[in-house]
Amino acid sequence: MNLSNGKEGEDYRRNEHMEKPTIKIEGTEFIFDIDSILLIEKGNLYNEIDFRYMLDQGTHYGMIYSPANRNYPFIRNAANIDELFSDITEPAKAPDRPVYVEIPRIGAIDPQGLSSRYGCTLEDIAFKSDFEIMVDQDVFRNRITGAPVTIEFPGKTFIVDAARNMLLPQDGMGEPIELGKFHYDYYYEDREVYHLFYNILEARVEDPLRDGTRGQTVGRLILEVPPLYDLDPIGYNMSQGRDPRYCLIYHEPKMCYVPNAVRWSTYGINILNSIKCKNMEEKERTMGRELPIVKIEGTEFLLDVDKVQLREKENPGNIISFFEMDDEGQAYRFEYNRKSRNLPEPWDHSADITTVRLLQLVELDPEGMCLKYGLSAEDIKGKTDFELMVDQKALQERLQGRLTTVDIVGHTFYVDIPMDRLRPKDDFLSKGISFSEIDHYYSEEERVYAIPYNPERHEFQELDYDNLTEFPKELIVVEFPNERVLDPVGWNRKHLDSLLEGLKETPVYSHFIAKIVEWKETGLQETIDHNRKRLGMDGHGEKIQKNSRQRKGRGI
């Protein structure tokens, strides 16, 4: 995505929507796009309204509309980035008075587009609702009456359990597949799919990044699996207490899925030569391929796009990170000390310094970037590193004002950096979780907070350490990343001059799920044992080894 509002980009988007139908909402004209099922403001093509938060009344949709935002009240809209965030720090110039508006059904807005995309007749559109046309009604009826959604892996069928993010063996034999374990290493945010390394003989998913078997192909396939709320949106809606129809027009629900197999060549693995690769430990390899060489002032460096670094060939401990360089858009620039063969230290007055410029990684090692991000050479053609390494959809949504969310034990929180807190959705009685109040529960080493949390009140609750004689029954421990990881754009706005600073190193994500930590893993048992002994209480229980995490304050 090009963040500028340049004429060329505007003209392209404008031409793309020229012949599409339009409607007016409170005097503002919107284009309807049947392909993305969006209303797009004609005068600001970056302002989009989707239908997922509207109430489907069958004959029309109802929504709460903000005339000031020209969108939902919770989505901020502005002509530029500075204006976008000004309402956070400055008082509103005029009060925003959201109004209820009715939007015509899609069949009325664009009957030709609906007919073309879903293969229905104009007579169907006259007598059926949008939902009846856009969603397979047999699938909907079967699912809401209890029939499970399944996915066919080679030789074994699994039941989709979207509520618990698991795949359960239909025959009851073997272990379930917990997708949460594979999210960080095997989920592609930009394509919204998992790449699962599936052992056909043992009917289980393996972790080659941990067990060192990345190049192994015998008895194994790479399967491409969407997130389970995409596989079973109806079941997921019901598990969350929502209307089963919620968002279904943005999905294509089915009762049975067959995942696509990913080519081994995507990861640079040659099936015929994979066994031979075991005897090539002496060569630097990433995903089964030799690393390219970059020469700087006569010194050879290995270019490792997987770790985004240069590593001196003859001295692997000498590393230059691309995150320490200035990204000029088409090239990287940095100061280089010929003596240390690295960036100069500020106190080294004897340094022999020169300025070095390097091409973007997509030009230095296009093959490596394709392998890393699971794309083809055509996919990355003409793209900068920033466009490839940063989730452009998540970034665009964040710049348009959509706040990052965190799921904490089933409740949604908004990451609100200006307010210094995680703000619970639809709970105005809760004070939420203030980052300044949980500072002493932060782990510098792991860059996470692990806090005592009251799930009934949706807020942080401090412990009375001096009188604690057992694990609190009404509280649990939840763990989530720091503010910069949760919302790098909002953090940059508060602390830096550039909103886009460091986004390649700290990616933008739209949603996080907090981890639940067992009390016995917190090291709190030592405090409980000490208090019980001090208070003369018997049976203070088995002492559990203290957790070794380094924290700034008391911690748990």
Stockholm file with secondary structure:
# STOCKHOLM 1.0

chainA/1-556         MNLSNGKEGEDYRRNEHMEKPTIKIEGTEFIFDIDSILLIEKGNLYNEIDFRYMLDQGTHYGMIYSPANRNYPFIRNAANIDELFSDITEPAKAPDRPVYVEIPRIGAIDPQGLSSRYGCTLEDIAFKSDFEIMVDQDVFRNRITGAPVTIEFPGKTFIVDAARNMLLPQDGMGEPIELGKFHYDYYYEDREVYHLFYNILEARVEDPLRDGTRGQTVGRLILEVPPLYDLDPIGYNMSQGRDPRYCLIYHEPKMCYVPNAVRWSTYGINILNSIKCKNMEEKERTMGRELPIVKIEGTEFLLDVDKVQLREKENPGNIISFFEMDDEGQAYRFEYNRKSRNLPEPWDHSADITTVRLLQLVELDPEGMCLKYGLSAEDIKGKTDFELMVDQKALQERLQGRLTTVDIVGHTFYVDIPMDRLRPKDDFLSKGISFSEIDHYYSEEERVYAIPYNPERHEFQELDYDNLTEFPKELIVVEFPNERVLDPVGWNRKHLDSLLEGLKETPVYSHFIAKIVEWKETGLQETIDHNRKRLGMDGHGEKIQKNSRQRKGRGI
#=GR chainA/1-556 SS CCCSCCHHHHHHHHHHTTTSCEEEETTEEEEEETTTTEEEETTCTTCEEESTTSEECSSEEEEEEBTTTTBCTTSCCCSSHHHHHHHHHSCCSSCCCCEEEEEECHHHHCHHHHHHHHCCCHHHHHHSCHHHHHSCHHHHHHHHTTCCCEEEETTEEEEEETTTTEEEETTSCSCCEEGGGGHHHHEETTTTEEEEEEETTTTEEECHHHHTCTTCCTTEEEEEECCHHHHCHHHHHHHTTCCTTTTGGGSCCCSEECCEECCGGGGTCCGGGTTGGGGCTTSCBSSSSBCCEEEETTEEEEEETTTTEEEESSCTTCEEEGGGSEECSSEEEEEEETTTTBCCCTTCTTCCEEEEEEECHHHHCHHHHHHHHTCCHHHHTTCCHHHHHSCHHHHHHHHTTCCCEEEETTEEEEEETTTTEEEETTCTTCCCEETGGGGGGEETTTTEEEEEEETTTTEECCCCGGGCCSCCSSCEEEEEECHHHHCHHHHHHHHCSCTTTTTTTSCCCSEEECEEECGGGTTTHHHHHHHHHHTTCSCCCCCCCCCCCCBSSCCC
#=GC SS_cons         CCCSCCHHHHHHHHHHTTTSCEEEETTEEEEEETTTTEEEETTCTTCEEESTTSEECSSEEEEEEBTTTTBCTTSCCCSSHHHHHHHHHSCCSSCCCCEEEEEECHHHHCHHHHHHHHCCCHHHHHHSCHHHHHSCHHHHHHHHTTCCCEEEETTEEEEEETTTTEEEETTSCSCCEEGGGGHHHHEETTTTEEEEEEETTTTEEECHHHHTCTTCCTTEEEEEECCHHHHCHHHHHHHTTCCTTTTGGGSCCCSEECCEECCGGGGTCCGGGTTGGGGCTTSCBSSSSBCCEEEETTEEEEEETTTTEEEESSCTTCEEEGGGSEECSSEEEEEEETTTTBCCCTTCTTCCEEEEEEECHHHHCHHHHHHHHTCCHHHHTTCCHHHHHSCHHHHHHHHTTCCCEEEETTEEEEEETTTTEEEETTCTTCCCEETGGGGGGEETTTTEEEEEEETTTTEECCCCGGGCCSCCSSCEEEEEECHHHHCHHHHHHHHCSCTTTTTTTSCCCSEEECEEECGGGTTTHHHHHHHHHHTTCSCCCCCCCCCCCCBSSCCC
//
